[in-house]
Amino acid sequence: MNDGRAPGGSPGGQSLLFLTDEQLRKGIEAMFFAYRGFTADPDRILDEKGYGRAHHRAIHFISRSPGTTVNNLLSILGVTKQSLNRVLRTLVEDGLVESRVGTRDKRERHLFLTDEGEALERELSDAQRERMRVAYREAGPEAVQGFRAVLEAMMDPELRRLFNRLKDAGHE
């Protein structure tokens, strides 16, 4: 018997199977406004220090995988080598990131946050964690699971593999 729940138990399931263009438009707009809110606090912190979102993304993923290589960071961020080098040069010059030559392959550069870089990363992620904590509490555990499932389903397969690799490496 159908109780109006979609596979997985969400209410109003039949409407989820046949989303209208208007429902999709509202979802797209919600994503835009949510992203704007999600980035607002870090943007203010970054702006005070003369940095932008590219610096934030680099700092975030270096923090998540200390010792990551420049090539690995390139594949995660999906930016050009020139763009990443510009960001990294600034972060290294400002004492936030340390670049070390690889021990096995001298052509590789391994990236680590300095104490100052870790402090900035903590300040940025604390602001985002607090916003997510409030939203997650308000939405409830089922909504949090559904939100995570939707985000993962929106990822391109290659990016989902990268995401899962980070998650599987103990970075959940």
Residue, then its C-alpha position, 0 to 999 in steps of 0.5 A: m500500500n502506498d502511504g505517499r512516501a517515496p522510496g526511502g520513506s520521504p513524505g509526498g514521494q509521488s511528487l518527488l518522482f514527477l518534479t515540475d519545472e517550477q519545483l526544480r526552479k525553486g530548488i535551484e534558487a534555494m541552492f543559490f541562496a544557501y550557497r550565498g549564506f554558506t560563503a558569507d561568513p568566510d568571505r568576510i573573514l577572507d576579505e579582511k585578509g585580502y584573500g578570496r574563495a580560491h584561497h579558502r578552497a586550497i586551505h580547506f583541502i590542504s587541511r583535510s589532507p596534510g602533505t597532499t601534492v599540488n597535482n592532487l589538489l589540482s584534481i580536487l579543485g578542478v582549476t588550472k595549474q597557473s591559477l592554483n600556482r598563483v593562489l599557492r604562491t600567495l599562501v606560501e609567501d604569507g606564511l600560511v602554507e609550506s611547500r616541501v619537495g617530495t622525498r621519493d620524487k623531487r618534482e613533487r611538492h607536498l603542501f602543509l598548513t603552517d600554524e597560522g594557516e591552521a588558525l585561519e582554516r579553523e576560523l573559516s570552517d568554524a563559521q561554516r560548521e556553525r551555520m550547518r549545525v544550526a541548519y541541520r538541527e532545524a531540519g532534523p536527521e532525516a533531512v540531513q541524510g536526504f540533503r547529503a544524498v541529493l548533494e552526492a547524487m548531483m556530483d559528477p561521477e569522477l568528483r563523487r569518487l574523489f569525495n568518497r576517497l576523502k571520506d574513506a580516508g577517515h575524513e568523514 
